[in-house]
Amino acid sequence: MKKIKEKLEIMYNNWKVIFPNKIFEEKRNGNLYINGWSFRYCFENINEKESMFIRAEHRMTDPNIFRIFENGEIESLTDFRNSDREHNIKTAKQLIEKGFNKYVINGIDLYIFIFDINIIPKNRNEIIEWYKEKVKWKEDHDYKNINISSNILINWYMEIVNEFPPMNDEIEDDDKFEEIKNNNCYTEYYIGKQFIYSIFTWTKAEKALEIVKILSKKFNVGFFVIEVYLEINDIIFPDGSII
């Protein structure tokens, strides 16, 4: 881990970026926001070699995506993207199938759309069109008040916030907002009359998805995960049926 830290600090020396020792001691997936840079990282063991997989972003540059091994060797993935959307989707899927962390590759969090099964259509294509209409955000409220939603969604929300409390969107500093969100279980909720659009931090994605599945059955709501490029995964109903 020492060589990984040394190599990273050489790479970002111009911006005086110092990576805290704690990151390499704990080896936990996380984020670092420093001197205008956002680093999203996870630790891996590839062929018995320790490595750190990183997505580094700065408002003045394109994202740098790379894996750095314990001997200082770097495997760059920055060039996998181009202006072709279909190419990017295909390549990202291939990298994920090879074991690369999808949240680091794509720079995304976990987006889950929860819906009231008593109101929406039952056909997959119709549900997708219904979803697209809902995320135009045309309802006559601010999407923060749970009391405007249906009873089963209110019940779902009141329980999940015990584990994933709503993020305070009054924090004006973007980096501070992301830091707090990723280091805690704070979640963004956009509440409609028939749905709740939830954004869980990627470092808690596995736990969040597990709890969403449990509460889906408990409160009789459906859900689906929205992947990068707004692709919709399986639409899951509380009885376990999938379309």
C-alpha positions as CSV (number, residue, x, y, z in Angstrom):
1,M,0.0,0.0,0.0
2,K,2.9,2.3,0.6
3,K,4.0,2.4,-3.0
4,I,0.4,3.0,-4.1
5,K,0.2,6.1,-1.9
6,E,3.6,7.3,-3.0
7,K,2.7,6.9,-6.7
8,L,-0.6,8.7,-6.3
9,E,1.0,11.6,-4.6
10,I,3.5,11.9,-7.4
11,M,0.8,11.8,-10.0
12,Y,-1.2,14.6,-8.3
13,N,1.8,16.6,-6.9
14,N,0.9,19.7,-9.0
15,W,-2.3,20.0,-7.0
16,K,-0.6,19.2,-3.7
17,V,-2.9,16.2,-3.1
18,I,-2.0,14.2,-0.1
19,F,-3.8,10.9,0.5
20,P,-4.4,10.2,4.2
21,N,-2.7,7.1,5.7
22,K,-6.1,6.0,7.1
23,I,-7.3,5.2,3.6
24,F,-4.6,2.6,3.1
25,E,-4.8,1.2,6.6
26,E,-8.5,0.6,6.6
27,K,-8.8,-0.4,2.9
28,R,-12.4,0.6,2.7
29,N,-14.2,1.8,-0.4
30,G,-14.7,5.5,-0.3
31,N,-14.3,9.0,-1.6
32,L,-11.7,11.8,-1.1
33,Y,-12.4,15.4,-2.0
34,I,-9.3,17.6,-1.9
35,N,-8.0,20.7,-3.8
36,G,-10.7,20.5,-6.4
37,W,-10.3,16.8,-7.1
38,S,-12.9,14.1,-6.4
39,F,-11.4,10.6,-6.0
40,R,-13.7,7.5,-5.9
41,Y,-11.8,4.4,-5.0
42,C,-12.1,0.7,-4.0
43,F,-9.5,-1.9,-3.0
44,E,-9.1,-5.1,-4.9
45,N,-7.0,-8.3,-4.9
46,I,-6.1,-9.2,-8.5
47,N,-4.2,-12.5,-9.0
48,E,-3.0,-12.2,-5.4
49,K,-1.8,-8.7,-6.0
50,E,-3.3,-5.8,-4.0
51,S,-4.5,-2.9,-6.0
52,M,-6.6,0.3,-5.8
53,F,-9.1,1.1,-8.5
54,I,-9.7,4.8,-8.8
55,R,-11.9,7.3,-10.7
56,A,-10.4,10.8,-10.4
57,E,-12.3,13.8,-11.5
58,H,-11.7,17.5,-11.7
59,R,-13.9,20.2,-13.2
60,M,-11.0,21.2,-15.5
61,T,-10.3,17.7,-16.9
62,D,-11.9,14.6,-18.2
63,P,-12.1,11.7,-15.6
64,N,-9.0,9.6,-15.0
65,I,-10.0,5.9,-14.5
66,F,-7.2,3.5,-13.5
67,R,-6.0,0.7,-11.4
68,I,-2.8,1.0,-9.5
69,F,-1.0,-2.1,-8.1
70,E,1.1,-2.4,-5.0
71,N,4.3,-2.3,-7.1
72,G,3.3,1.0,-8.6
73,E,2.2,-0.4,-11.9
74,I,-0.7,1.4,-13.5
75,E,-3.5,0.0,-15.7
76,S,-5.4,2.9,-17.4
77,L,-9.0,2.6,-18.4
78,T,-9.5,6.3,-19.2
79,D,-9.6,5.7,-22.9
80,F,-12.5,3.3,-22.9
81,R,-15.0,6.1,-23.4
82,N,-15.7,8.1,-26.5
83,S,-18.6,10.1,-27.9
84,D,-20.5,7.0,-29.0
85,R,-23.1,6.2,-26.3
86,E,-23.6,2.6,-27.4
87,H,-19.9,2.0,-27.4
88,N,-19.6,3.3,-23.8
89,I,-22.5,1.2,-22.5
90,K,-21.1,-2.0,-24.1
91,T,-17.5,-1.3,-22.9
92,A,-18.7,-0.5,-19.3
93,K,-20.7,-3.7,-19.2
94,Q,-17.6,-5.7,-20.4
95,L,-15.4,-4.1,-17.7
96,I,-18.0,-4.9,-15.0
97,E,-18.2,-8.5,-16.2
98,K,-14.5,-8.7,-15.7
99,G,-14.9,-7.7,-12.1
100,F,-14.4,-3.9,-12.2
101,N,-16.5,-2.0,-9.7
102,K,-19.4,-0.4,-11.7
103,Y,-19.8,2.5,-9.3
104,V,-16.2,3.5,-9.8
105,I,-16.2,3.0,-13.5
106,N,-19.3,5.0,-14.1
107,G,-19.0,7.5,-11.3
108,I,-22.6,6.8,-10.2
109,D,-24.5,6.1,-7.0
110,L,-27.3,3.6,-6.5
111,Y,-30.5,4.9,-8.1
112,I,-33.7,3.1,-7.1
113,F,-37.3,4.0,-8.2
114,I,-39.9,2.9,-5.7
115,F,-43.5,2.8,-6.8
116,D,-47.0,2.1,-5.6
117,I,-48.1,-1.1,-7.3
118,N,-51.8,-0.2,-7.0
119,I,-51.5,2.7,-9.3
120,I,-49.0,1.9,-12.1
121,P,-49.6,-0.1,-15.3
122,K,-48.5,-3.8,-15.2
123,N,-46.8,-4.0,-18.7
124,R,-43.1,-3.3,-18.7
125,N,-43.1,-0.9,-21.6
126,E,-46.0,1.0,-20.1
127,I,-44.2,1.2,-16.8
128,I,-41.1,2.6,-18.4
129,E,-43.1,5.2,-20.3
130,W,-44.9,6.1,-17.0
131,Y,-41.6,6.4,-15.3
132,K,-40.2,8.7,-18.0
133,E,-43.2,11.0,-17.6
134,K,-42.9,11.1,-13.8
135,V,-39.2,12.1,-13.9
136,K,-40.1,15.2,-15.9
137,W,-41.0,16.5,-12.4
138,K,-44.3,18.2,-13.4
139,E,-46.2,17.5,-10.2
140,D,-47.4,20.5,-8.3
141,H,-45.1,20.2,-5.2
142,D,-41.4,20.3,-4.3
143,Y,-40.8,16.5,-4.1
144,K,-39.6,16.8,-0.5
145,N,-42.8,16.3,1.4
146,I,-43.7,12.6,2.2
147,N,-47.2,13.5,3.2
148,I,-48.3,14.0,-0.5
149,S,-47.5,10.4,-1.3
150,S,-49.7,7.3,-1.1
151,N,-50.1,5.4,2.2
152,I,-47.9,2.4,1.4
153,L,-45.1,4.7,0.2
154,I,-45.3,6.8,3.3
155,N,-45.0,3.6,5.4
156,W,-42.0,2.4,3.3
157,Y,-40.3,5.8,3.6
158,M,-40.9,6.1,7.4
159,E,-39.1,2.8,7.9
160,I,-36.2,3.2,5.5
161,V,-35.2,6.6,6.9
162,N,-34.3,4.8,10.1
163,E,-31.4,3.3,8.2
164,F,-30.9,5.9,5.5
165,P,-31.9,9.3,6.7
166,P,-32.7,12.0,4.2
167,M,-29.8,14.3,3.2
168,N,-30.0,17.9,4.2
169,D,-30.1,19.6,0.9
170,E,-29.4,23.0,2.5
171,I,-25.6,22.3,2.4
172,E,-24.4,24.7,-0.3
173,D,-20.9,23.4,-0.8
174,D,-21.0,20.6,-3.4
175,D,-17.9,18.8,-2.2
176,K,-19.1,19.0,1.4
177,F,-22.4,17.6,0.4
178,E,-20.8,14.6,-1.3
179,E,-18.4,14.0,1.5
180,I,-21.2,13.9,4.1
181,K,-23.4,11.7,1.9
182,N,-20.7,9.2,1.2
183,N,-19.3,8.9,4.7
184,N,-22.7,8.4,6.2
185,C,-25.9,6.7,5.2
186,Y,-27.6,9.9,4.2
187,T,-29.8,9.5,1.1
188,E,-31.5,11.8,-1.4
189,Y,-35.2,11.2,-1.8
190,Y,-37.5,12.8,-4.4
191,I,-41.0,12.1,-3.4
192,G,-43.9,11.9,-5.9
193,K,-47.6,11.1,-5.3
194,Q,-47.1,7.5,-6.6
195,F,-43.3,7.0,-6.3
196,I,-40.1,7.8,-4.4
197,Y,-36.9,8.3,-6.4
198,S,-34.0,7.3,-4.0
199,I,-30.3,7.9,-4.4
200,F,-28.1,5.9,-2.1
201,T,-24.4,6.5,-1.8
202,W,-22.4,3.9,-3.7
203,T,-20.4,2.9,-0.6
204,K,-23.6,1.7,1.0
205,A,-25.2,0.3,-2.2
206,E,-25.2,-3.4,-1.2
207,K,-26.7,-2.8,2.2
208,A,-29.3,-0.3,0.7
209,L,-30.4,-2.7,-2.0
210,E,-30.9,-5.5,0.5
211,I,-33.0,-3.3,2.8
212,V,-35.1,-2.0,-0.2
213,K,-35.9,-5.6,-1.1
214,I,-37.0,-6.5,2.4
215,L,-39.2,-3.4,2.7
216,S,-40.6,-3.9,-0.7
217,K,-42.2,-7.2,0.5
218,K,-43.1,-5.7,3.9
219,F,-45.0,-2.7,2.6
220,N,-46.1,-4.1,-0.8
221,V,-44.3,-1.7,-3.1
222,G,-42.4,-2.4,-6.3
223,F,-39.0,-1.0,-7.4
224,F,-36.3,-1.1,-10.1
225,V,-32.7,0.0,-10.2
226,I,-31.7,2.7,-12.8
227,E,-28.3,2.0,-14.2
228,V,-25.8,4.2,-15.9
229,Y,-27.2,5.8,-19.1
230,L,-30.6,5.6,-17.5
231,E,-31.0,1.9,-18.4
232,I,-33.8,0.3,-16.3
233,N,-33.1,-3.1,-14.7
234,D,-35.7,-5.7,-13.8
235,I,-38.9,-4.3,-12.5
236,I,-39.5,-6.2,-9.2
237,F,-42.8,-6.6,-7.4
238,P,-43.3,-7.5,-3.8
239,D,-44.4,-11.0,-4.5
240,G,-41.1,-11.6,-6.2
241,S,-42.4,-11.5,-9.8
242,I,-40.1,-9.7,-12.3
243,I,-40.9,-8.1,-15.6
